[in-house]
Amino acid sequence: MDRQTRMYDNFDRVEQKTIEEILNIVYEALEERGYNAIDQMVGFILSGDPSYITSHNNARNVMGRIERDDLVEELIRSYLKK
């Protein structure tokens, strides 16, 4: 039996997505379900309530992977192109 410690180096890379990719996934899932995606995403950002995001296509779980303050920071940075 091999007793050497094995490294599992794929832990954080599995399903790792950028904020932009996450927003696109969530936007598309909300649109597919007939929601106003922008309004729903703003509701989530302001309140932190995950029920604003549909579970369709795993969008709620994907959105929950990023911290709201990181999301707001990235949105501002992108808007100001900084």
Buried (B, 14 or more C-beta within 10 A) or exposed (E): EEEEEEEEEEEEEEEEEEBEEBBEBBBBBBBEBEBEBEEBBEBBBEEEEEEBBBEBBEBBEBBEEBEBEEBEEBBEEEEEEE
